Amino acid sequence: MRITIYGETDMAFGPIMRIKLDELTIELAPFERDDTRAFVDPGMQQHSVVQYIEQPGTVFVFADEQEWYDKIRADKDRIIWGIWAVENDTRTLIGNSAIFDMKRGHTIQGTTGIIISDKSYWGKGIASAAHKARTWYAFQHLGLTRLKSAVIQGNDASRKALEKVGYNFVYTERNEKFTNGKLHHMDCFECLNPDEQAWNLWWGEDTPSESVLAARERTREVMAWAEQNVELL
């Protein structure tokens, strides 16, 4: 794998990536400002959707999403994709996935996030496929060394989706969010580029733990899967 450094961009969006999941086709692709209505109708107006990601008791309306869209369009340290479900001739925006806070230093790192705002598409393997495609693009095409993410304890589905692609637990932030009547801790994870050059740069003379090595193998499997299953248009 050739390591490359991501360059300056005037756009917040990543290129189209297409994935086939049984009878359903998923596209990670740009979206327009007016498309954001799909996130809140009803989507992010439901407690079950936002309970682990937003401030207590708050939901969103279309104007909020339009304001958010304008901000991400101007953010050069972010790459975002809409998650589209393609069935026959119908294309439906059901969520989004992003790499943000991308910073150059001795290594190149970014933070990841995802939301499937349309609950009718939960439990279909879509988040897992989006994680795999995003991880592959981050390491193979952007040359990132490390991806970071975090999950509020209790959000078991999100935690499992991260672990499947090679995110490894690093530490816990206590009492990070109050939801559903109690305080919840937040678990922080990292996923490391498994390529030898990036791996050696990150670890130097340190010896990674067994759990880190196991996570690396999962990420290698993800990279191989993506080469066969993700169509970069």
N, C-alpha and C positions, 0 to 999 in steps of 0.2 A: 504494500500500500504506500502510495506517495503522500507525504505530509505537505500540505500547502497552508498558507496563512490567508485567512479571510481578509478581503480588502474593504475599502470604504464603499458604502452603498448609499444611494439616494432614496432607496425604497425599503419599506419594512417587510416586504413579502418575499417568501421563498418560492422557488419554481414548483411547477406542478409535479406531484408524485402520485402515481396510480397503483393501487393494490387491489387484487381480487380476493374476496373472502367468500368462498362458496358461491351462492347466487348473488351476493352483494358486491358491488365495486365501490371502493373508497378512494376519494381523491383528496390529497392535501394540496390546496391551491389558494391563490389570492381570492379576496372577496371585496365587494364595493361597500361604500358607506351605508347605503340603504339596505344592504343585505343584513346588517346587524340587527334588524328587527327580529330576525329568526332567533336570536339569542334570548330575547325577552318575551316571546309570545308563544307559550307562557314561560318556558325555560327558566331564566334567572330571576323570575318572580316567584319561584317555588322554593320553600325552605329546604326541601330535600335535595335541591340542586346546589344551593349556595351555603349550606350549613357549615361546611368545613373550609370555605375559602374567603368569605366576606365578613365584614364587621357584623356583630350580633344585631339581628332584627332588621337588616337593610336588604332591599332588593332593588332592581333596576327597571327603568323605563327606557323607551327608545331614545329619548334625548340624551340620557346618560351614555348609551352605547355609541351614539354619534360623536359625542365629546371624546370618549375613549378612542374611537377610530382616528380622529384628527391627531391625537397625541402619538399613537403608534406609527402613523404614517410619517411623522417627523423624527422618529427615534432611530438613529443610525446604529445603535448598539443592540438592536432587536431584529429578529427574523420571525415572522409569524405566518401560519397557514390556517385557512379555514379548513374544517373537516367536512367534506361533502359526501353524502350517500347518493350513489347513482344507481337507480333501479329503472330498467327499461329506458324510457326517454325522460325520466324525471330526475332532477338534480336538486338535492335538499341540503341546505347548510345546517349541520347538527352540532357544531362545536368549533373549537379552535385549539391549536397547539403552537407553542412558541419556545424560542431560545432568546433570552433577554439578558441584559447586563453583561454583554460580551466585552471582555476587556483583554487588551494586550499587556503582557508583562514578560517575565522570564518564561512563563507558560501562557497559553490562551485558554480562557475559561468562560463558561456561560451558565446561566441558570435556566431551568426548564419548567414549563407548566402546561397543563392541558385541562380542558373542560368539555364534556359532552353535555350540552345544555338540553338536548331533546331526550327525555327519559325513555322514549319508546325504542331507542337504539342502545340502551344499556344492556350489558351482558351478552353482547354479540362478538366480542373480541376486537372491537373497533379501537378502543384505547390502546390495547396491546400492540396492534398493527401500527398505529400512529406513533407510539413510542419507538418501535423498531425503525421505522422509516426516518424519524427525526434523529435518532442516535446515529444511524448510518450516514445521514447527510452531514451531521455535525462533525463527525470524525473523518469521513472519506472526502468530503467536498469543501469543508471549511477549515479542516486541520486543527480543530480544537483538541486540547489535551484533557480537559476535565469538564464534565457536566455536573451541576449541582441541582438538587431538588429537595423538597420537604413535604411531609405529610402530617396532618393533625392526627393524633392517636384516636382510633375509632373509625377512621376512613380506611378500612381494611382492603377494599378493592383497589384503591389507588396505590397503597403500599405494595400489594402483590404485583400490580402491573409494572411498577418500577423495578422490583427485585427480579422479575423475569428477564428484563433486558440487561441486567448487570449492575444496577445501582446497589451500593453496599452501605449499610448503616454506619454513620460516623459518630454522631452525638445527639443528645436530646436537649431541646430548649423547654424548660418547665413552664407550665401555666401560661401558654402562649395564646390560648383562645377560650372564651367562655361561650359555650353553645349547649343547647339541650339541657340546660339547668345546672351545668357544672363546668369547672375549668378542665381544659385538655392540654396535655403536653404536645410538643411538635418534634417529630423525629427527622433528622437531617441526613441526607444521603449524597453519595457521589458516584459517578460512573466515569471510569478512566478509559482513555483511548488505548485499546489493546495492542496497537502497533508497537513494534520493538523500539523504534526511535522515540515515540512519545512516552512509552512506558518507562524506558530508562531515564529519560529526561525528568520525569516526575519523581521517580524513586531514588535516583542517584545511588548512594551507597547504603541506603536503608533496605531492609528486608520486609517485603509485604507479608501480611498475615495470611493464614490459610483461607479465611473468608474472602479476603481481597483476591486471592488467586482463583478461587471458585467463581467469584463475580466476573473476573476477566474472561474465564472460559464461557460464561453465559453471554458476555458481550461479543466474543468471537463468533459464537453461534448466531447471534443476531446479525452481525455483519455479513456472514455467509448467507443467511436467510434473505436478507435484503437484496443482495446481489442477484438472487434468483427470482425474487417476488416483487420488488419495487421497480416500477417503470418510471424513470426520470424523463419527463417530456421536455 
